């Protein structure tokens, strides 16, 4: 029920970045994912990568650990390769910068300075150029090494120590970076000058972790399992996720489980309500639960068998 498929990122209808030229030096996931979104918003996107080793098509680490992801992320991107530490590479870099509105990077500050890409130097040479820098963390932590896993752990998103199901900090950082590109272009339209914005992947993970820190998604929180209408359940032949959080949805779920008149938050957090709904779920098959959810307008989704865990 309610199967959702991702929308195509081939184009977004408003095209707010049409005519904007973006040059990216960012490797791994956040930068290319941000570039993909910018391309979908109409930007002309170029990526300048380091020279690959013999026998390889790309020096981006993502190409070696997940070539299909690399290919999808770069399908709409013009790719160039150069040694930025060489005079020839520097010449190629600045030839691109001369016709670029936004530079996207993922190097740490020290590496940017060595390449002559610190903000002060760039602003003096290209006053209308904007720069979006993706760091592990902003401020004093910008030179500290890390990756998605460490940022999620630091933000409290891995309380059981299990590996995360997705690269949440990286993908949220990509969203923030594409948002930052839009902000710089709004600034340029208003002020006629470039702007510098930093995106921290740790801060991205912190943003995602806020419901946990507010107590909402903690184990005893309303959306952490304490509310009987908002949790996962095992049934006869699999597992389902139920999101009957609002009173009208919760009341329908309770009525289906033989608890008419129940729907308030307090009652939905009581042990006997949990037991009644758990029993109702265990006695039925996935198909039966999907039919009930469809008939009663209850938010319910089947959890694929490979991902299912005991509820």
N, C-alpha and C positions, 0 to 999 in steps of 0.2 A: 504494500500500500504506500502511496505517496512516494514513489520512486522518483528521485531527482537526478538528472544527469547534468554535468557541468556545461555551462554555456560556452560557446566558442569564443576564444579570445582573438579571433581574426580581425574583428573590428568592433568598436563601440560607436553607437549612432551619433553622438554629439561631436566626436572628433575634436576635442578642445586643444589638442597639441598639433593640429595640422599646420605644416610649415615650420615646425620647430625641429632643429637639428640637434641631436643628442649624440655625444661621443662617450662611450663607456670603456673604462679600463678595468672594470670589476669582474672578478673571476668567481668560481664556485656558484652558489645558488642565488643569494639575495639580489645581486646586481643584475644578472641575466633575467631573473623573474620580474624585476622592476622594469627592465628594458622591454620585455614582452608586453607589459601593460601599457607602457608609453607608446609602443608601436601600434597597439590596438586603438590608442587614442589619436592616431594620425601622425605621430612623430616620425621623422626620418632618422633611423637609428643605425649607428655604426659602432662596432666593437673592435678595439685595437688590442690584440692579444700578444703576449710574448712569442718569440719564435719557438716552434715545437721541436722536440728531440727527433732525430732521424727515425722514420717509420711511423710517426704519429701525425695526425691531422691537426691536433690542437694542443696547446700547452695549458689549457684550462683543466684543472684536476677533475672537474665534473665529467669531462669527456672520457676519462679513464674509468671512473667508477659508475657512471650511468649514461652511456652514450645516447640512448633513446631520449632521456630528459634533455640532454644537451642539444640534440637535434631539434626537438620541439621548441625549446626556448629561443633558439637562434634562427628559426625558419624565416622570420621577417626582418632579419638583421644583416646588414652588410658587414662582413668580417674582413679585417686586415690583420697582418702580423708584422711585428717589428721588434728589434732589440732596443728598448728605450734607453739603455745605458750607452748606446753608440751614437756618434754624430748623425749617422744616417737615420737611425730610429728617432732621434730628437727632431730632425728635420721633418720627417713624416708626421710625427705627432703635432708639431706646430702648424704644418700645412692644414691638418684637420681642424685644429683649434681655431684657426683664423676664420673658419666658416661654421663654427659651432655656437649654439646658444647655451647648451648645458653640458657640463662635464660631470660624469658619474664615475666615482672611484670606490675601491674597497681596500686600498692600501692603508697601512698604519701611518701616522703622522711623520715618523722618521723616514720612511720610504718615500713619501711624497716630497719631503724636503730634498732628498738626494736626487730626485728626478727633476727638481726645479718646478714642482707642482704645488708648492705651498700657496695659500690663498693670496698673500700679499704680492708675490711675484706675478701670479696670474692676473690679479686685478690691475696691476700697473700696466701689463702688456695688453690685456683684453678687458677694458672697462665694462663692456656689456655682457661678458661671459658670466654665467652663473655656475655654481659648483654644488653638487650634492655628494657628500662624503659618507659612505657606509663604514662604520666602525663597530668593533665588538661592544664598546661602550663609549659614551661621549665623555668629554671632560678629561679628568686625570686618568681614567681607565682606558683611554683610546689606544695606548700602546701595549696593553695587556693581551696576550694571545688567548684565544678561545674559539669555540664553535657552538652551534645550536645546542648540543647536548649540555654543555657547561652553562650556557645562559639559562636554559630551562631549569636546570638543577638549582642554580643560584636564585632564581625567581620563585622557587618552591613548587614547580610544576611536576616534579618527580618524587612525590612523597614516599612511594613504595620502593623506589630504586629501579623500577621496570623501565626498559627502553621506551621512549615515546613513540606513539603511532605515526607521528608526522613531524616534519621539521618546522615547528610552529614559530620559533623565533625568526628563522630565516624567511619564511613566507610572510609573516607579519612585517618584518623589516622591509621586504620588497614592497608591500603595500604602502608603508610609510615613506619609502624612497620615491615611489611614483607620485605620491601626494606632495612630497617636497618639490619635485620637478614642477608640478602644477603651481605650487606656491611661488616658486622663483619666477615663473612666467607671468603670473598676476602682478608680482612686484615690478617686473621689467615694464609691463604695460603702463603701470601707474607712475613709475619713477624714471624709467629710461635707463636703468643701471642694473648690473648683475647683482646676485645675492648669493650668500653662502649659507647652506643648511646642512647640519649633521644628523645622521640617523644612527642610533645605537641599537644593536641587536639585543643586548641585555635589557635596554629600556623597552624594546618591543615585547620581550618575554614578560617583563613586569606589567605591561599594559594588559596582556592576556591573563595574567595571574590575579588581577584585581578582584574578580568575583570570589576567588579562593580566599584572599586576604580579608575581604568583607565578611566572610563566613557563609556566603551563599552556597558555594560548591564544596565546602568542607564536608567530611563524612556525616556530621550532624546538621548540615545545612539543608534548607528547603529543596535546593536543586542538587544536593549531594547524595541523596538517598533517603533522607528523613521523611520526605513527602511521598506517600504511597502511590500517588498519581504521577510521579516523575522519577522513574527509575527503570531498571531492566528486570525482566522476569524470565524464568525458565518455564516452558510449557512442555507438552508431551513430546514434541519432536524438534525442539530448538529453543531459541530465545527471541524475545521481542523487547523493543524499547518503547516505553509509554511516556508521553509528555502531556498528561492531562493536568496541567498546573492551574489554569484558571478555574474558578468555581463551577462554571457551567460544564466544562470538560470533565472536571473531577466528579461532579454529580452524575454525569452520564456513565462514567466508568464504574462508580459505586453502584448505581442502579443495575448495570449489567451484571455486577458481581453479587447481586442480592442484598445490597445495602442502600435501599431507597431513602431519599431525604438527606443523604450525607454528601458533603462537598466543601465544607469549610476547612481551612488550613489546619486548625487545631486537631480536628477529628482525623484528618488524613495523616497526621503524624503519630497516631496512637498505634500501639502494638497489635490490637485486635483487628484494626482496619488493614494493616499490613498483612496479617495472617489470612484474612478473608480474601483479599485480592490475590495474594500469592497462591492460595488454594484454587481459586477460580482459574488462574492462568495455568497451573499444573495439570488441571483436568481437561484442557482443551488443546487442539492442534493449532499449528500456525495458520492453516487455512480457515479454521473456525474463528480464530481471533481476528484475522483480517476481515472476515465477513461481518463480524460483530462491530468492529471499528468502523467499517464503511457504512453500515446501517445506522449506527448511533452517532456518527460524526465524532469519533474519538481519535486523537493523534496517536498513531501506533505504527511502528516500522519493524519489519523482520531484520534481525541481526544475522548477517551471513555466517554460516557455520564455522568458517575458519577463524572468525573474529570473536565468536561467542565465548563468554565466560560465565560461570555460575552467578546468578543474581541473588 
